[in-house]
Amino acid sequence: MPMTSPSPSRTGALLAIAGACLWGTTGTSQALLVGTHSPVAVGSLRALVAAAVLLLVAVVRGRGPAGLTHAAGSGRWLWLLVAGIGVAVYQLTFFAAVAATGVGVGTLVMLASAPAVAGLAGWAMDGDRPSRIWAISTLIGLAGAALLVLGAGGETRIAWSGILLAVAAGAAFALYSIAGRRLAAPEVDGLSLTACIFVVAAALLAVPLASQDLGFATEPRSMLVLAWLGVMATAVAYLLYQSAMRHITAATAATLALAEPMVANLLAIGVLHEPFTWMMGCGVALVLAGLALLARA
């Protein structure tokens, strides 16, 4: 029997999941950093590394100034600015939320906010009405993410400032997803587009980075970890996610990003030797079920 190629929506789903899996390595990677470091410093440095790598690869591949100019042309500059702001604000608000209200609560609120905001905003702006399958898949995935986060234990506390920051982080990620969807035109080079987005984000994050202690970044192991965070967990991950939005809606992409906490927890178990609980096992099963349902829709 002849082999059939996957549909565009299936391809987009797989690209989004692959990007989310790379994002899932962030927590374990940060735990391997040496010395004292702040979330703001790590988030800003990974964005700067990603911007430099994406620009370099764009030039080497011959896209260079022409490709970057084309990516920012034809009225796309405004959505590029919005996407870059979304990436930068997410880096700052999510880690601040975790510091204020704990990893569990902050992560859950952010994960719940991003698909909801992306779905409602996509419906209002583009007429992409969320489907019943999307709603069911999102609820299943969020239930799984909740079990993963709660099953992992750790500090749990309620702080309204942290919750508001987590909602802002989810909204910022949704904002990036919506802008990325608007920018994902077939005639625009995805590499140049993602590079432009990160130039904006890096420029914004350079301001808070200037006040941070960066001594930890001079340690050899920290350099390797930051290289992974900047290249694979940021540049490649966002490039995959941006490419996915040529084929799927922003709401679908935001829901598929729920693969991130699953990978993060599995890596923490395998690399950092954290305990595996029955709640986490159920959470993995539910996240996989939600992703599979949405990817096959």
Backbone hydrogen bonds in HBPLUS format (Angstrom, degrees):
<---DONOR---> <-ACCEPTOR-->    atom                        ^
c    i                          cat <-CA-CA->   ^        H-A-AA   ^      H-
h    n   atom  resd res      DA  || num        DHA   H-A  angle D-A-AA Bond
n    s   type  num  typ     dist DA aas  dist angle  dist       angle   num
A0011-THR N   A0007-SER O   2.88 MM   4  6.18 159.4  1.92 157.3 163.7     1
A0012-GLY N   A0008-PRO O   2.86 MM   4  6.10 160.1  1.90 150.0 155.4     2
A0013-ALA N   A0009-SER O   2.96 MM   4  6.15 153.4  2.03 143.1 150.0     3
A0014-LEU N   A0010-ARG O   3.01 MM   4  6.27 160.8  2.05 150.5 154.9     4
A0015-LEU N   A0011-THR O   2.98 MM   4  6.24 156.2  2.04 151.2 157.9     5
A0016-ALA N   A0012-GLY O   2.99 MM   4  6.20 160.0  2.03 149.2 154.2     6
A0017-ILE N   A0013-ALA O   2.98 MM   4  6.19 160.3  2.02 150.6 156.0     7
A0018-ALA N   A0014-LEU O   2.94 MM   4  6.08 155.3  2.00 144.0 151.0     8
A0019-GLY N   A0015-LEU O   3.00 MM   4  6.26 158.4  2.05 148.6 153.9     9
A0020-ALA N   A0016-ALA O   2.96 MM   4  6.20 158.2  2.01 147.1 153.3    10
A0021-CYS N   A0017-ILE O   2.87 MM   4  6.11 149.9  1.96 147.9 156.1    11
A0022-LEU N   A0018-ALA O   3.19 MM   4  6.51 150.3  2.28 144.3 151.1    12
A0023-TRP N   A0019-GLY O   3.02 MM   4  6.41 151.8  2.11 145.4 153.8    13
A0024-GLY N   A0020-ALA O   2.93 MM   4  6.21 139.2  2.10 141.1 152.7    14
A0025-THR N   A0022-LEU O   3.09 MM   3  5.51 162.1  2.12 110.5 116.1    15
A0026-THR N   A0023-TRP O   3.01 MM   3  5.61 168.1  2.03 122.2 125.7    16
A0029-SER N   A0025-THR O   3.04 MM   4  6.08 157.9  2.09 150.9 157.9    17
A0030-GLN N   A0026-THR O   2.90 MM   4  6.13 160.6  1.94 156.0 160.8    18
A0031-ALA N   A0027-GLY O   3.15 MM   4  6.41 144.8  2.28 141.6 151.0    19
A0032-LEU N   A0029-SER O   2.95 MM   3  5.29 149.8  2.04 106.9 116.5    20
A0033-LEU N   A0030-GLN O   3.14 MM   3  5.36 165.2  2.16 108.7 113.3    21
A0042-VAL N   A0038-SER O   3.11 MM   4  6.46 165.0  2.14 156.9 160.3    22
A0043-GLY N   A0039-PRO O   2.85 MM   4  5.92 169.6  1.86 152.2 155.8    23
A0044-SER N   A0040-VAL O   2.93 MM   4  5.94 158.0  1.98 144.8 151.2    24
A0045-LEU N   A0041-ALA O   2.92 MM   4  5.99 160.5  1.96 147.5 153.2    25
A0046-ARG N   A0042-VAL O   2.99 MM   4  6.15 163.8  2.02 153.2 157.2    26
A0047-ALA N   A0043-GLY O   3.26 MM   4  6.40 149.2  2.36 136.5 144.2    27
A0048-LEU N   A0044-SER O   3.00 MM   4  6.29 153.4  2.07 147.5 154.9    28
A0049-VAL N   A0045-LEU O   2.88 MM   4  6.12 165.6  1.90 157.2 160.5    29
A0050-ALA N   A0046-ARG O   2.95 MM   4  6.04 158.9  2.00 140.1 146.6    30
A0051-ALA N   A0047-ALA O   2.92 MM   4  6.12 159.4  1.96 146.6 152.0    31
A0052-ALA N   A0048-LEU O   3.03 MM   4  6.26 164.3  2.06 150.8 154.6    32
A0053-VAL N   A0049-VAL O   2.93 MM   4  6.14 164.0  1.95 155.2 159.5    33
A0054-LEU N   A0050-ALA O   2.91 MM   4  6.01 168.9  1.92 155.2 158.5    34
A0055-LEU N   A0051-ALA O   3.00 MM   4  6.10 160.6  2.04 147.6 153.1    35
A0056-LEU N   A0052-ALA O   2.97 MM   4  6.09 159.2  2.01 146.0 152.1    36
A0057-VAL N   A0053-VAL O   2.92 MM   4  6.10 169.1  1.93 156.1 158.6    37
A0058-ALA N   A0054-LEU O   2.96 MM   4  6.05 154.1  2.03 141.9 149.6    38
A0059-VAL N   A0055-LEU O   3.04 MM   4  6.28 152.9  2.12 146.7 153.1    39
A0060-VAL N   A0056-LEU O   2.90 MM   4  6.17 166.5  1.92 155.5 159.3    40
A0061-ARG N   A0057-VAL O   2.91 MM   4  5.99 156.2  1.97 148.4 154.3    41
A0063-ARG N   A0058-ALA O   2.74 MM   5  5.09 134.6  1.95 173.1 167.6    42
A0064-GLY N   A0058-ALA O   3.05 MM   6  5.53 157.2  2.10 107.5 111.6    43
A0062-GLY N   A0059-VAL O   3.00 MM   3  5.17 156.8  2.05 107.1 112.6    44
A0067-GLY N   A0063-ARG O   2.70 MM   4  4.57 159.0  1.74 148.0 142.9    45
A0068-LEU N   A0064-GLY O   3.06 MM   4  6.30 163.2  2.08 156.9 162.2    46
A0069-THR N   A0065-PRO O   2.77 MM   4  5.86 158.1  1.82 148.9 155.3    47
A0070-HIS N   A0066-ALA O   2.90 MM   4  6.08 157.8  1.95 146.9 153.1    48
A0071-ALA N   A0067-GLY O   2.92 MM   4  6.10 153.5  1.99 144.1 151.5    49
A0072-ALA N   A0068-LEU O   3.11 MM   4  6.32 140.8  2.27 140.3 149.8    50
A0073-GLY N   A0070-HIS O   3.18 MM   3  4.94 157.0  2.23  98.0 104.9    51
A0076-ARG N   A0073-GLY O   2.94 MM   3  5.49 161.6  1.98 118.5 124.6    52
A0080-LEU N   A0076-ARG O   2.92 MM   4  6.18 149.4  2.02 154.1 164.1    53
A0081-LEU N   A0077-TRP O   2.93 MM   4  6.16 151.7  2.02 144.0 150.9    54
A0082-VAL N   A0078-LEU O   3.00 MM   4  6.33 154.6  2.06 143.6 150.7    55
A0083-ALA N   A0079-TRP O   2.87 MM   4  6.02 161.7  1.90 145.4 150.2    56
A0084-GLY N   A0080-LEU O   2.91 MM   4  6.08 161.9  1.94 149.1 154.1    57
A0085-ILE N   A0081-LEU O   2.93 MM   4  6.11 156.6  1.98 148.0 154.3    58
A0086-GLY N   A0082-VAL O   2.91 MM   4  6.14 155.2  1.97 147.1 154.3    59
A0087-VAL N   A0083-ALA O   3.02 MM   4  6.33 156.5  2.07 150.5 155.7    60
A0088-ALA N   A0084-GLY O   3.03 MM   4  6.23 165.1  2.05 149.3 153.4    61
A0089-VAL N   A0085-ILE O   2.82 MM   4  5.91 171.8  1.83 158.1 160.7    62
A0090-TYR N   A0086-GLY O   3.05 MM   4  6.05 154.5  2.11 141.3 148.4    63
A0091-GLN N   A0087-VAL O   3.22 MM   4  6.45 160.2  2.26 146.3 150.5    64
A0092-LEU N   A0088-ALA O   3.28 MM   4  6.60 152.9  2.36 148.0 154.6    65
A0093-THR N   A0089-VAL O   2.86 MM   4  5.94 175.0  1.87 161.7 163.4    66
A0094-PHE N   A0090-TYR O   3.06 MM   4  5.72 165.1  2.08 146.2 150.9    67
A0096-ALA N   A0092-LEU O   3.27 MM   4  6.25 147.0  2.39 136.0 145.4    68
A0097-ALA N   A0093-THR O   2.85 MM   4  5.95 146.5  1.96 143.1 152.1    69
A0098-VAL N   A0094-PHE O   2.98 MM   4  6.32 157.2  2.04 151.9 157.3    70
A0099-ALA N   A0095-PHE O   3.11 MM   4  6.28 152.8  2.19 138.1 145.2    71
A0100-ALA N   A0096-ALA O   3.04 MM   4  6.23 142.4  2.18 139.8 149.7    72
A0100-ALA N   A0097-ALA O   3.12 MM   3  5.09 121.9  2.47  92.8 107.5    73
A0101-THR N   A0097-ALA O   2.89 MM   4  6.00 165.1  1.91 161.4 163.8    74
A0102-GLY N   A0098-VAL O   2.90 MM   4  4.71 133.8  2.11 130.4 133.1    75
A0106-GLY N   A0102-GLY O   3.09 MM   4  5.92 155.8  2.15 144.8 151.6    76
A0107-THR N   A0103-VAL O   2.92 MM   4  5.79 160.8  1.95 145.3 151.1    77
A0108-LEU N   A0104-GLY O   3.04 MM   4  6.16 166.4  2.06 151.6 155.6    78
A0109-VAL N   A0105-VAL O   2.99 MM   4  6.13 169.9  2.00 158.1 160.4    79
A0110-MET N   A0106-GLY O   3.07 MM   4  6.16 161.3  2.11 144.8 150.5    80
A0111-LEU N   A0107-THR O   2.85 MM   4  6.01 165.7  1.87 153.4 157.8    81
A0112-ALA N   A0108-LEU O   2.94 MM   4  6.11 151.0  2.03 146.9 154.5    82
A0113-SER N   A0109-VAL O   2.94 MM   4  6.04 148.5  2.04 144.3 153.0    83
A0114-ALA N   A0110-MET O   3.09 MM   4  6.23 166.9  2.11 161.1 161.5    84
A0117-VAL N   A0113-SER O   2.89 MM   4  5.99 171.9  1.90 165.6 167.4    85
A0118-ALA N   A0114-ALA O   2.97 MM   4  6.04 165.9  1.99 153.3 157.9    86
A0119-GLY N   A0115-PRO O   2.81 MM   4  5.86 157.6  1.86 146.8 153.0    87
A0120-LEU N   A0116-ALA O   3.02 MM   4  6.19 170.5  2.03 152.4 154.7    88
A0121-ALA N   A0117-VAL O   2.86 MM   4  5.84 165.5  1.88 151.7 156.7    89
A0122-GLY N   A0118-ALA O   2.88 MM   4  5.74 155.7  1.94 139.0 146.7    90
A0123-TRP N   A0119-GLY O   3.07 MM   4  6.13 150.0  2.16 139.0 146.9    91
A0124-ALA N   A0120-LEU O   2.96 MM   4  6.20 159.8  2.00 148.4 153.7    92
A0125-MET N   A0121-ALA O   2.84 MM   4  5.90 161.5  1.87 153.0 157.9    93
A0126-ASP N   A0122-GLY O   2.90 MM   4  5.37 152.2  1.97 131.9 141.2    94
A0128-ASP N   A0122-GLY O   3.30 MM   6  5.53 156.5  2.36 126.3 120.5    95
A0127-GLY N   A0123-TRP O   3.09 MM   4  4.47 132.4  2.33 111.4 119.4    96
A0129-ARG N   A0127-GLY O   2.99 MM   2  5.67 124.2  2.32 109.3  93.3    97
A0135-ALA N   A0131-SER O   3.09 MM   4  6.42 159.8  2.14 148.0 152.6    98
A0136-ILE N   A0132-ARG O   2.94 MM   4  6.19 165.2  1.96 154.5 158.0    99
A0137-SER N   A0133-ILE O   2.84 MM   4  5.94 166.2  1.86 151.8 156.4   100
A0138-THR N   A0134-TRP O   2.84 MM   4  5.94 158.7  1.88 150.0 156.0   101
A0139-LEU N   A0135-ALA O   3.03 MM   4  6.21 162.1  2.06 147.6 152.0   102
A0140-ILE N   A0136-ILE O   2.96 MM   4  6.20 162.1  2.00 152.3 157.3   103
A0141-GLY N   A0137-SER O   2.85 MM   4  6.01 164.9  1.87 150.9 155.6   104
A0142-LEU N   A0138-THR O   2.81 MM   4  5.96 159.4  1.85 150.9 156.7   105
A0143-ALA N   A0139-LEU O   2.94 MM   4  6.07 153.7  2.01 143.6 150.7   106
A0144-GLY N   A0140-ILE O   3.00 MM   4  6.28 155.3  2.06 146.9 153.8   107
A0145-ALA N   A0141-GLY O   2.85 MM   4  6.13 154.2  1.91 146.7 154.3   108
A0146-ALA N   A0142-LEU O   2.85 MM   4  6.05 152.2  1.93 145.6 152.9   109
A0147-LEU N   A0143-ALA O   3.08 MM   4  6.37 156.7  2.13 146.0 151.4   110
A0148-LEU N   A0144-GLY O   2.94 MM   4  6.20 153.0  2.01 147.1 155.1   111
A0149-VAL N   A0145-ALA O   2.93 MM   4  6.15 166.5  1.95 153.0 155.5   112
A0150-LEU N   A0146-ALA O   2.88 MM   4  5.96 171.2  1.89 154.1 157.1   113
A0151-GLY N   A0147-LEU O   2.75 MM   4  5.46 147.6  1.85 134.8 145.2   114
A0152-ALA N   A0148-LEU O   3.15 MM   4  6.16 132.2  2.38 133.9 143.9   115
A0153-GLY N   A0150-LEU O   3.17 MM   3  5.48 157.2  2.22 105.7 112.7   116
A0162-GLY N   A0159-ALA O   2.95 MM   3  5.30 117.0  2.35 105.8 120.9   117
A0163-ILE N   A0159-ALA O   2.93 MM   4  6.29 154.9  1.99 154.3 162.7   118
A0164-LEU N   A0160-TRP O   2.92 MM   4  6.08 164.2  1.94 150.6 154.1   119
A0165-LEU N   A0161-SER O   3.01 MM   4  6.22 152.6  2.09 141.7 149.6   120
A0166-ALA N   A0162-GLY O   2.86 MM   4  6.09 149.2  1.95 144.5 153.1   121
A0167-VAL N   A0163-ILE O   2.89 MM   4  6.21 154.6  1.95 150.6 157.2   122
A0168-ALA N   A0164-LEU O   2.92 MM   4  6.15 154.4  1.99 143.1 150.7   123
A0169-ALA N   A0165-LEU O   2.84 MM   4  6.14 145.4  1.96 141.8 151.7   124
A0170-GLY N   A0166-ALA O   2.92 MM   4  6.23 159.8  1.96 149.2 153.8   125
A0171-ALA N   A0167-VAL O   2.85 MM   4  6.09 158.0  1.90 149.7 156.2   126
A0172-ALA N   A0168-ALA O   2.82 MM   4  5.98 149.1  1.91 142.7 151.6   127
A0173-PHE N   A0169-ALA O   2.95 MM   4  6.23 157.2  2.00 150.3 155.7   128
A0174-ALA N   A0170-GLY O   2.95 MM   4  6.17 155.9  2.01 144.5 151.7   129
A0175-LEU N   A0171-ALA O   2.76 MM   4  5.97 148.8  1.86 143.6 152.9   130
A0176-TYR N   A0172-ALA O   2.95 MM   4  6.26 157.3  2.01 147.1 152.2   131
A0177-SER N   A0173-PHE O   2.96 MM   4  6.23 156.6  2.01 145.1 151.9   132
A0178-ILE N   A0174-ALA O   2.86 MM   4  6.13 157.9  1.91 153.1 158.2   133
A0179-ALA N   A0175-LEU O   2.95 MM   4  6.14 168.8  1.96 153.2 156.5   134
A0180-GLY N   A0176-TYR O   2.74 MM   4  5.85 157.9  1.79 149.8 157.2   135
A0181-ARG N   A0177-SER O   2.93 MM   4  6.10 146.7  2.04 140.3 148.9   136
A0182-ARG N   A0178-ILE O   3.07 MM   4  6.40 153.3  2.14 145.9 152.6   137
A0183-LEU N   A0179-ALA O   2.99 MM   4  6.24 142.2  2.14 145.4 156.1   138
A0184-ALA N   A0180-GLY O   3.05 MM   4  6.05 125.2  2.36 139.4 152.1   139
A0185-ALA N   A0183-LEU O   2.77 MM   2  5.75 134.8  1.97 112.6  97.9   140
A0188-VAL N   A0185-ALA O   3.06 MM   3  5.49 164.0  2.08 117.6 122.8   141
A0193-LEU N   A0189-ASP O   3.00 MM   4  6.15 155.2  2.06 149.4 157.3   142
A0194-THR N   A0190-GLY O   2.93 MM   4  6.06 165.4  1.96 148.5 151.6   143
A0195-ALA N   A0191-LEU O   2.97 MM   4  6.15 155.5  2.03 147.3 154.7   144
A0196-CYS N   A0192-SER O   2.99 MM   4  6.20 157.1  2.04 146.3 151.6   145
A0197-ILE N   A0193-LEU O   3.07 MM   4  6.38 157.5  2.12 149.5 155.6   146
A0198-PHE N   A0194-THR O   3.07 MM   4  6.32 157.3  2.13 147.8 153.2   147
A0199-VAL N   A0195-ALA O   2.94 MM   4  6.19 138.0  2.12 145.5 157.5   148
A0200-VAL N   A0196-CYS O   3.21 MM   4  6.51 159.2  2.25 149.5 153.2   149
A0201-ALA N   A0197-ILE O   3.05 MM   4  6.37 163.3  2.07 146.1 150.8   150
A0202-ALA N   A0198-PHE O   2.81 MM   4  5.75 162.7  1.84 141.4 146.8   151
A0203-ALA N   A0199-VAL O   3.00 MM   4  6.08 154.4  2.07 142.0 148.9   152
A0204-LEU N   A0200-VAL O   3.11 MM   4  6.40 153.8  2.18 148.6 155.2   153
A0205-LEU N   A0201-ALA O   2.92 MM   4  6.15 156.3  1.98 150.4 157.5   154
A0206-ALA N   A0202-ALA O   2.93 MM   4  5.96 126.7  2.22 141.8 153.6   155
A0209-LEU N   A0205-LEU O   3.11 MM   4  6.17 152.6  2.18 147.2 155.8   156
A0210-ALA N   A0206-ALA O   3.19 MM   4  6.16 137.9  2.38 135.4 142.3   157
A0211-SER N   A0208-PRO O   3.28 MM   3  5.77 153.3  2.36 109.9 116.6   158
A0212-GLN N   A0209-LEU O   3.06 MM   3  5.30 169.5  2.07 116.7 118.9   159
A0217-ALA N   A0214-LEU O   3.05 MM   3  5.52 141.6  2.20 110.9 120.9   160
A0218-THR N   A0215-GLY O   3.20 MM   3  5.77 167.2  2.22 115.8 119.8   161
A0219-GLU N   A0216-PHE O   3.24 MM   3  5.79 166.3  2.26 115.2 119.4   162
A0223-MET N   A0219-GLU O   2.90 MM   4  6.19 150.5  1.99 156.5 166.0   163
A0224-LEU N   A0220-PRO O   3.15 MM   4  6.50 154.4  2.22 147.1 152.8   164
A0225-VAL N   A0221-ARG O   2.97 MM   4  6.26 161.2  2.01 150.9 156.2   165
A0226-LEU N   A0222-SER O   2.80 MM   4  5.96 165.6  1.82 153.0 157.0   166
A0227-ALA N   A0223-MET O   2.88 MM   4  6.03 144.8  2.00 140.6 150.7   167
A0228-TRP N   A0224-LEU O   3.02 MM   4  6.36 155.4  2.08 147.1 152.7   168
A0229-LEU N   A0225-VAL O   2.85 MM   4  6.15 166.9  1.86 155.0 158.9   169
A0230-GLY N   A0226-LEU O   2.81 MM   4  5.88 161.2  1.84 145.5 150.8   170
A0231-VAL N   A0227-ALA O   2.87 MM   4  5.83 165.0  1.89 148.2 153.1   171
A0232-MET N   A0228-TRP O   2.93 MM   4  5.34 127.8  2.20 129.9 144.5   172
A0233-ALA N   A0228-TRP O   3.03 MM   5  6.36 166.4  2.05 152.6 157.1   173
A0235-ALA N   A0230-GLY O   3.01 MM   5  6.15 164.2  2.04 139.0 144.1   174
A0236-VAL N   A0231-VAL O   2.83 MM   5  6.17 163.7  1.86 162.6 168.1   175
A0237-ALA N   A0232-MET O   3.19 MM   5  6.20 134.6  2.41 139.4 151.0   176
A0238-TYR N   A0234-THR O   2.83 MM   4  5.76 168.5  1.84 150.4 154.1   177
A0239-LEU N   A0235-ALA O   3.01 MM   4  6.07 148.0  2.12 140.4 150.1   178
A0240-LEU N   A0236-VAL O   2.92 MM   4  6.15 157.5  1.98 152.1 156.8   179
A0241-TYR N   A0237-ALA O   2.99 MM   4  6.23 162.8  2.02 147.7 153.0   180
A0242-GLN N   A0238-TYR O   2.75 MM   4  5.82 159.6  1.79 147.1 152.9   181
A0243-SER N   A0239-LEU O   2.96 MM   4  6.09 154.3  2.02 141.5 148.6   182
A0244-ALA N   A0240-LEU O   2.95 MM   4  6.21 142.0  2.10 142.9 153.6   183
A0245-MET N   A0242-GLN O   3.21 MM   3  5.44 132.7  2.44  99.3 110.6   184
A0246-ARG N   A0243-SER O   3.23 MM   3  5.77 162.9  2.27 114.9 116.9   185
A0247-HIS N   A0244-ALA O   2.96 MM   3  5.80 165.1  1.98 124.1 129.0   186
A0248-ILE N   A0244-ALA O   3.28 MM   4  6.45 138.7  2.46 140.8 151.8   187
A0253-ALA N   A0249-THR O   3.01 MM   4  6.26 163.6  2.04 150.5 155.2   188
A0254-ALA N   A0250-ALA O   2.92 MM   4  6.09 157.1  1.97 147.9 153.9   189
A0255-THR N   A0251-ALA O   3.08 MM   4  6.32 152.8  2.15 146.4 153.2   190
A0256-LEU N   A0252-THR O   2.97 MM   4  6.22 160.2  2.01 152.6 158.2   191
A0257-ALA N   A0253-ALA O   3.12 MM   4  6.33 128.6  2.39 138.8 151.6   192
A0258-LEU N   A0255-THR O   2.97 MM   3  5.69 161.5  2.01 120.1 123.9   193
A0259-ALA N   A0256-LEU O   3.20 MM   3  6.20 161.0  2.24 122.9 124.8   194
A0260-GLU N   A0257-ALA O   3.01 MM   3  5.81 167.3  2.02 121.1 124.9   195
A0263-VAL N   A0259-ALA O   3.12 MM   4  6.39 166.4  2.14 159.8 162.2   196
A0264-ALA N   A0260-GLU O   2.93 MM   4  6.11 163.1  1.96 156.9 162.6   197
A0265-ASN N   A0261-PRO O   2.98 MM   4  6.06 158.6  2.03 143.4 147.6   198
A0266-LEU N   A0262-MET O   3.05 MM   4  6.28 161.0  2.09 149.3 154.8   199
A0267-LEU N   A0263-VAL O   2.91 MM   4  6.06 158.7  1.96 153.0 158.4   200
A0268-ALA N   A0264-ALA O   3.03 MM   4  6.20 152.5  2.11 141.1 148.9   201
A0269-ILE N   A0265-ASN O   3.07 MM   4  6.32 145.4  2.19 143.1 151.7   202
A0270-GLY N   A0266-LEU O   2.97 MM   4  6.22 162.8  2.00 147.8 152.4   203
A0271-VAL N   A0267-LEU O   2.71 MM   4  5.58 167.8  1.72 155.8 159.3   204
A0272-LEU N   A0268-ALA O   3.10 MM   4  4.86 126.9  2.39 106.3 121.2   205
A0274-GLU N   A0268-ALA O   3.12 MM   6  5.80 169.7  2.13 131.5 133.1   206
A0280-MET N   A0277-THR O   3.12 MM   3  5.25 120.7  2.49  97.0 111.0   207
A0281-GLY N   A0277-THR O   3.08 MM   4  6.48 153.4  2.15 147.8 155.4   208
A0282-CYS N   A0278-TRP O   2.99 MM   4  6.29 158.7  2.04 148.9 153.6   209
A0283-GLY N   A0279-MET O   2.87 MM   4  6.08 148.3  1.97 140.4 150.3   210
A0284-VAL N   A0280-MET O   2.87 MM   4  6.17 157.5  1.92 154.0 158.0   211
A0285-ALA N   A0281-GLY O   3.15 MM   4  6.39 162.1  2.18 146.1 150.6   212
A0286-LEU N   A0282-CYS O   2.96 MM   4  6.21 157.7  2.01 149.7 155.4   213
A0287-VAL N   A0283-GLY O   2.92 MM   4  6.12 165.7  1.94 154.5 158.5   214
A0288-LEU N   A0284-VAL O   2.97 MM   4  6.11 168.1  1.98 152.6 156.2   215
A0289-ALA N   A0285-ALA O   2.94 MM   4  6.11 152.3  2.02 141.2 149.5   216
A0290-GLY N   A0286-LEU O   2.86 MM   4  6.10 161.4  1.89 153.6 157.9   217
A0291-LEU N   A0287-VAL O   2.92 MM   4  6.13 165.2  1.94 155.7 159.6   218
A0292-ALA N   A0288-LEU O   2.89 MM   4  5.97 163.3  1.91 149.5 154.4   219
A0293-LEU N   A0289-ALA O   2.97 MM   4  6.09 160.5  2.01 147.2 152.6   220
A0294-LEU N   A0290-GLY O   3.10 MM   4  6.27 162.6  2.13 147.1 151.6   221
A0295-ALA N   A0291-LEU O   2.80 MM   4  5.90 159.0  1.84 151.5 158.2   222
A0296-ARG N   A0292-ALA O   3.07 MM   4  6.09 145.2  2.19 143.2 150.5   223
A0297-ALA N   A0294-LEU O   3.22 MM   3  5.14 149.4  2.32  97.2 106.2   224
